[in-house]
Amino acid sequence: MGITVLQVKFANVSYLLHLFIISGTGNTVLLKWMDETYALERKFYHPYMQVLFSFVGESLCLVWFCAVEGVKKFKNKEFNKKSLGSTANNTQLFEAKYMMLFIPAALDYIATSLNFISLTMTSAGSYQMLRGSVIIFTGLLSVGFLGRSLSMAKVCGILLVTCGLLTVGSADEIQQANSNQNLSDSDILVIIAQVIKAIQLTYEEYFIIKYDVSPLVPLVFYFQQLFVLASPILTNDPDGHLENPIEMFNQIWDNCILLVPIILFIFTYAASSFFGTTVMKRYGATTRQVVDAARTFSVWMVSIFCKWQTFNIIQLVGFFIVMLGIGFYHEFRITNCIKRMKEMLSITNAIEEKSSLTESLPLQSDYQSVFQMKT
């Protein structure tokens, strides 16, 4: 019975992590699809409107949250505030404490805006690899502000991730020397965005654990607090406007295919936000970012397949270094693998010896024939 429970728990964890990786991969790929699509003889360049789309996606979590509350209200015949948590501070949270979520919401808006702008300036593969730097900053902040401790394996993992990211950055520098792209600026924007994102995630983890809130609550209040702030602010519009939503709608009207990545992005962003916050509540902010980095390879391969970027052996080396660092962070050791392989081999040998012993023993029919001969 115990093995069955463990198998069920492992399956649930694996299912959650896979959904988080798949939805996160869809986010980056769909964003790059929008950026590479032409309409009215120019690319679709509206990063701040894309931020607005992301908050529309998070608003879908509000619909789900209200549906869950409606079911609980129907069952309990009254509004149940326990959905916001199980501690005595939940009433205060529902009435006033939620205003504390404005801080991570503002940080999320700034980080998301910088990410989307940098994605228009670089390849999706490099962008996704550089986003892995958030592991470094999240790990350091979790030690400094949450009182967590990092083992030597985790420290080695963070250092390896840093080396991998530097390798990716060097590949961008080489590519920039052979092209007119300003990749170094985009890399700096991504790193700055990850610092801000790490602060946001550390604050979220502290808030969610302290008040034991549902993972949907931060997403709901992000939408409420920042829907107005996520209005158009900045872009390099050809007419000199900071943002031109009318131009965006004209481009969508000119090329209706843009509706496909926009709609899909809204739903995948809602899914990745929910799964990501759930992973963070269960396993911590740093683990969330480590798992999020696992989608790097899939984003990179899709970018090469769609010809958004060319194959670069240096980026491949950087990717493997990043993955090795993630393995070290999870305390994945070769000795453990060898030990498990030996255990499996010993079990296999025991089964073979048992089967050979069974075959060597006389069968019941043999005993009957011998008995008949004697009689």
HUVEN-V767099 format. One record per residue. N is the residue number from 0. SS is DSSP state (@ for helix, = for strand, . for the rest). D_CENTER is the distance of its C-alpha to the mean C-alpha in Angstrom with 1 decimal. Layout:
n->N ss->SS d_center->D_CENTER
n->N ss->SS d_center->D_CENTER
//
This chain:
n->0 ss->. d_center->32.8
n->1 ss->@ d_center->30.6
n->2 ss->@ d_center->29.1
n->3 ss->@ d_center->28.3
n->4 ss->@ d_center->26.5
n->5 ss->@ d_center->24.4
n->6 ss->@ d_center->23.7
n->7 ss->@ d_center->22.6
n->8 ss->@ d_center->20.3
n->9 ss->@ d_center->18.7
n->10 ss->@ d_center->18.4
n->11 ss->@ d_center->16.7
n->12 ss->@ d_center->14.1
n->13 ss->@ d_center->13.6
n->14 ss->@ d_center->13.5
n->15 ss->@ d_center->10.8
n->16 ss->@ d_center->8.4
n->17 ss->@ d_center->9.6
n->18 ss->@ d_center->9.2
n->19 ss->@ d_center->5.5
n->20 ss->@ d_center->5.5
n->21 ss->@ d_center->8.5
n->22 ss->@ d_center->7.8
n->23 ss->@ d_center->5.2
n->24 ss->@ d_center->8.0
n->25 ss->@ d_center->10.5
n->26 ss->@ d_center->9.7
n->27 ss->@ d_center->10.5
n->28 ss->@ d_center->13.3
n->29 ss->@ d_center->14.8
n->30 ss->@ d_center->15.0
n->31 ss->@ d_center->16.8
n->32 ss->@ d_center->18.9
n->33 ss->@ d_center->20.1
n->34 ss->@ d_center->20.9
n->35 ss->. d_center->22.8
n->36 ss->. d_center->24.8
n->37 ss->= d_center->28.4
n->38 ss->= d_center->30.4
n->39 ss->. d_center->33.7
n->40 ss->. d_center->33.9
n->41 ss->= d_center->30.9
n->42 ss->= d_center->27.2
n->43 ss->. d_center->25.1
n->44 ss->. d_center->24.2
n->45 ss->. d_center->23.1
n->46 ss->@ d_center->19.9
n->47 ss->@ d_center->21.0
n->48 ss->@ d_center->21.6
n->49 ss->@ d_center->18.2
n->50 ss->@ d_center->17.1
n->51 ss->@ d_center->19.5
n->52 ss->@ d_center->18.0
n->53 ss->@ d_center->14.6
n->54 ss->@ d_center->16.6
n->55 ss->@ d_center->18.5
n->56 ss->@ d_center->15.4
n->57 ss->@ d_center->14.9
n->58 ss->@ d_center->18.6
n->59 ss->@ d_center->18.1
n->60 ss->@ d_center->16.8
n->61 ss->@ d_center->20.2
n->62 ss->@ d_center->21.9
n->63 ss->@ d_center->20.3
n->64 ss->@ d_center->21.1
n->65 ss->@ d_center->24.6
n->66 ss->@ d_center->25.0
n->67 ss->@ d_center->24.1
n->68 ss->@ d_center->26.5
n->69 ss->@ d_center->29.1
n->70 ss->@ d_center->29.1
n->71 ss->@ d_center->29.5
n->72 ss->@ d_center->32.3
n->73 ss->@ d_center->34.0
n->74 ss->@ d_center->34.0
n->75 ss->@ d_center->35.1
n->76 ss->. d_center->37.3
n->77 ss->. d_center->36.0
n->78 ss->. d_center->33.0
n->79 ss->. d_center->30.9
n->80 ss->@ d_center->29.2
n->81 ss->@ d_center->27.7
n->82 ss->@ d_center->24.6
n->83 ss->@ d_center->23.6
n->84 ss->. d_center->24.2
n->85 ss->. d_center->26.8
n->86 ss->. d_center->28.4
n->87 ss->. d_center->31.5
n->88 ss->. d_center->29.7
n->89 ss->@ d_center->28.1
n->90 ss->@ d_center->31.1
n->91 ss->@ d_center->30.9
n->92 ss->@ d_center->27.1
n->93 ss->@ d_center->28.0
n->94 ss->@ d_center->30.8
n->95 ss->. d_center->29.9
n->96 ss->@ d_center->27.1
n->97 ss->@ d_center->24.4
n->98 ss->@ d_center->25.7
n->99 ss->@ d_center->23.9
n->100 ss->@ d_center->20.6
n->101 ss->@ d_center->22.0
n->102 ss->@ d_center->21.1
n->103 ss->@ d_center->17.3
n->104 ss->@ d_center->17.6
n->105 ss->@ d_center->19.7
n->106 ss->@ d_center->17.4
n->107 ss->@ d_center->14.4
n->108 ss->@ d_center->16.9
n->109 ss->@ d_center->18.1
n->110 ss->@ d_center->14.8
n->111 ss->@ d_center->13.7
n->112 ss->@ d_center->17.2
n->113 ss->@ d_center->17.3
n->114 ss->@ d_center->14.2
n->115 ss->@ d_center->15.7
n->116 ss->@ d_center->19.1
n->117 ss->@ d_center->18.1
n->118 ss->@ d_center->16.5
n->119 ss->. d_center->20.1
n->120 ss->. d_center->21.6
n->121 ss->. d_center->19.9
n->122 ss->. d_center->18.4
n->123 ss->@ d_center->14.9
n->124 ss->@ d_center->14.8
n->125 ss->@ d_center->16.0
n->126 ss->@ d_center->13.8
n->127 ss->@ d_center->10.6
n->128 ss->@ d_center->12.4
n->129 ss->@ d_center->13.6
n->130 ss->@ d_center->10.3
n->131 ss->@ d_center->10.2
n->132 ss->@ d_center->13.1
n->133 ss->@ d_center->11.3
n->134 ss->@ d_center->11.5
n->135 ss->@ d_center->15.3
n->136 ss->@ d_center->15.8
n->137 ss->@ d_center->13.8
n->138 ss->@ d_center->15.8
n->139 ss->@ d_center->19.0
n->140 ss->@ d_center->18.7
n->141 ss->@ d_center->18.0
n->142 ss->@ d_center->21.2
n->143 ss->@ d_center->23.2
n->144 ss->@ d_center->22.5
n->145 ss->. d_center->21.2
n->146 ss->. d_center->23.7
n->147 ss->. d_center->21.4
n->148 ss->. d_center->22.6
n->149 ss->. d_center->21.1
n->150 ss->. d_center->22.9
n->151 ss->@ d_center->24.3
n->152 ss->@ d_center->21.9
n->153 ss->@ d_center->18.9
n->154 ss->@ d_center->20.9
n->155 ss->@ d_center->21.6
n->156 ss->@ d_center->18.0
n->157 ss->@ d_center->17.3
n->158 ss->@ d_center->20.4
n->159 ss->@ d_center->19.5
n->160 ss->@ d_center->16.2
n->161 ss->@ d_center->18.5
n->162 ss->@ d_center->21.0
n->163 ss->@ d_center->18.5
n->164 ss->@ d_center->17.4
n->165 ss->@ d_center->21.2
n->166 ss->@ d_center->21.9
n->167 ss->@ d_center->19.6
n->168 ss->@ d_center->21.3
n->169 ss->@ d_center->24.7
n->170 ss->@ d_center->24.0
n->171 ss->@ d_center->23.3
n->172 ss->@ d_center->26.6
n->173 ss->@ d_center->28.5
n->174 ss->@ d_center->27.2
n->175 ss->@ d_center->28.1
n->176 ss->@ d_center->31.6
n->177 ss->. d_center->32.1
n->178 ss->. d_center->30.9
n->179 ss->. d_center->31.2
n->180 ss->. d_center->27.5
n->181 ss->. d_center->26.8
n->182 ss->@ d_center->23.7
n->183 ss->@ d_center->24.3
n->184 ss->@ d_center->24.0
n->185 ss->@ d_center->20.7
n->186 ss->@ d_center->19.4
n->187 ss->@ d_center->20.8
n->188 ss->@ d_center->19.2
n->189 ss->@ d_center->15.7
n->190 ss->@ d_center->16.6
n->191 ss->@ d_center->18.2
n->192 ss->@ d_center->15.2
n->193 ss->@ d_center->13.1
n->194 ss->@ d_center->16.1
n->195 ss->@ d_center->16.2
n->196 ss->@ d_center->12.5
n->197 ss->@ d_center->13.2
n->198 ss->@ d_center->16.3
n->199 ss->@ d_center->14.7
n->200 ss->@ d_center->12.2
n->201 ss->@ d_center->15.3
n->202 ss->@ d_center->17.4
n->203 ss->@ d_center->15.2
n->204 ss->@ d_center->15.2
n->205 ss->@ d_center->19.0
n->206 ss->@ d_center->19.7
n->207 ss->@ d_center->18.0
n->208 ss->@ d_center->19.5
n->209 ss->@ d_center->22.9
n->210 ss->@ d_center->23.4
n->211 ss->. d_center->21.6
n->212 ss->. d_center->20.2
n->213 ss->. d_center->18.3
n->214 ss->@ d_center->14.6
n->215 ss->@ d_center->16.0
n->216 ss->@ d_center->18.4
n->217 ss->@ d_center->16.4
n->218 ss->@ d_center->15.0
n->219 ss->@ d_center->18.7
n->220 ss->@ d_center->20.2
n->221 ss->@ d_center->17.9
n->222 ss->@ d_center->19.3
n->223 ss->@ d_center->22.8
n->224 ss->@ d_center->23.0
n->225 ss->@ d_center->21.5
n->226 ss->. d_center->22.5
n->227 ss->. d_center->25.7
n->228 ss->. d_center->24.3
n->229 ss->. d_center->21.9
n->230 ss->. d_center->25.1
n->231 ss->. d_center->25.9
n->232 ss->. d_center->26.5
n->233 ss->. d_center->26.3
n->234 ss->. d_center->26.4
n->235 ss->. d_center->28.9
n->236 ss->. d_center->30.8
n->237 ss->. d_center->33.8
n->238 ss->. d_center->36.1
n->239 ss->. d_center->35.0
n->240 ss->. d_center->33.2
n->241 ss->. d_center->30.2
n->242 ss->. d_center->28.5
n->243 ss->. d_center->30.3
n->244 ss->@ d_center->28.9
n->245 ss->@ d_center->32.1
n->246 ss->@ d_center->31.5
n->247 ss->@ d_center->28.1
n->248 ss->@ d_center->29.7
n->249 ss->@ d_center->32.5
n->250 ss->@ d_center->30.1
n->251 ss->@ d_center->28.5
n->252 ss->@ d_center->32.0
n->253 ss->@ d_center->33.0
n->254 ss->. d_center->30.2
n->255 ss->. d_center->29.0
n->256 ss->. d_center->26.4
n->257 ss->@ d_center->24.2
n->258 ss->@ d_center->23.9
n->259 ss->@ d_center->22.0
n->260 ss->@ d_center->18.8
n->261 ss->@ d_center->19.2
n->262 ss->@ d_center->19.5
n->263 ss->@ d_center->16.7
n->264 ss->@ d_center->14.4
n->265 ss->@ d_center->15.5
n->266 ss->@ d_center->14.7
n->267 ss->@ d_center->11.3
n->268 ss->@ d_center->10.3
n->269 ss->@ d_center->12.0
n->270 ss->@ d_center->10.3
n->271 ss->@ d_center->6.6
n->272 ss->@ d_center->8.2
n->273 ss->@ d_center->10.2
n->274 ss->@ d_center->8.1
n->275 ss->@ d_center->5.8
n->276 ss->@ d_center->9.3
n->277 ss->@ d_center->10.9
n->278 ss->@ d_center->9.0
n->279 ss->@ d_center->10.0
n->280 ss->@ d_center->13.4
n->281 ss->@ d_center->14.1
n->282 ss->@ d_center->13.0
n->283 ss->. d_center->12.6
n->284 ss->@ d_center->10.6
n->285 ss->@ d_center->10.9
n->286 ss->@ d_center->9.7
n->287 ss->@ d_center->6.4
n->288 ss->@ d_center->6.2
n->289 ss->@ d_center->8.0
n->290 ss->@ d_center->6.0
n->291 ss->@ d_center->3.2
n->292 ss->@ d_center->6.8
n->293 ss->. d_center->7.9
n->294 ss->. d_center->7.4
n->295 ss->@ d_center->9.9
n->296 ss->@ d_center->12.8
n->297 ss->@ d_center->12.4
n->298 ss->@ d_center->12.0
n->299 ss->@ d_center->15.0
n->300 ss->@ d_center->17.0
n->301 ss->@ d_center->16.8
n->302 ss->@ d_center->17.8
n->303 ss->@ d_center->20.8
n->304 ss->@ d_center->21.7
n->305 ss->. d_center->21.9
n->306 ss->. d_center->23.8
n->307 ss->. d_center->21.7
n->308 ss->. d_center->22.2
n->309 ss->. d_center->24.5
n->310 ss->. d_center->23.9
n->311 ss->. d_center->24.1
n->312 ss->@ d_center->24.9
n->313 ss->@ d_center->24.0
n->314 ss->@ d_center->20.4
n->315 ss->@ d_center->20.4
n->316 ss->@ d_center->21.8
n->317 ss->@ d_center->19.3
n->318 ss->@ d_center->16.5
n->319 ss->@ d_center->18.3
n->320 ss->@ d_center->18.9
n->321 ss->@ d_center->15.2
n->322 ss->@ d_center->14.6
n->323 ss->@ d_center->17.8
n->324 ss->@ d_center->16.7
n->325 ss->@ d_center->13.6
n->326 ss->@ d_center->16.3
n->327 ss->@ d_center->18.5
n->328 ss->@ d_center->16.1
n->329 ss->. d_center->15.9
n->330 ss->. d_center->19.7
n->331 ss->. d_center->20.0
n->332 ss->. d_center->23.6
n->333 ss->@ d_center->26.0
n->334 ss->@ d_center->28.6
n->335 ss->@ d_center->26.7
n->336 ss->@ d_center->26.2
n->337 ss->@ d_center->29.9
n->338 ss->@ d_center->30.9
n->339 ss->@ d_center->29.0
n->340 ss->@ d_center->30.6
n->341 ss->@ d_center->34.0
n->342 ss->@ d_center->33.5
n->343 ss->@ d_center->32.8
n->344 ss->@ d_center->35.8
n->345 ss->@ d_center->38.0
n->346 ss->@ d_center->37.1
n->347 ss->@ d_center->37.8
n->348 ss->@ d_center->41.1
n->349 ss->@ d_center->42.1
n->350 ss->@ d_center->41.6
n->351 ss->@ d_center->43.6
n->352 ss->@ d_center->46.4
n->353 ss->@ d_center->46.5
n->354 ss->@ d_center->46.8
n->355 ss->@ d_center->49.4
n->356 ss->@ d_center->51.4
n->357 ss->@ d_center->51.3
n->358 ss->@ d_center->52.6
n->359 ss->@ d_center->55.4
n->360 ss->. d_center->56.7
n->361 ss->. d_center->59.4
n->362 ss->. d_center->58.5
n->363 ss->@ d_center->60.4
n->364 ss->@ d_center->62.3
n->365 ss->@ d_center->63.5
n->366 ss->@ d_center->64.9
n->367 ss->@ d_center->66.7
n->368 ss->@ d_center->68.3
n->369 ss->@ d_center->69.5
n->370 ss->@ d_center->70.9
n->371 ss->@ d_center->72.8
n->372 ss->@ d_center->74.3
n->373 ss->@ d_center->75.6
n->374 ss->. d_center->77.1
//
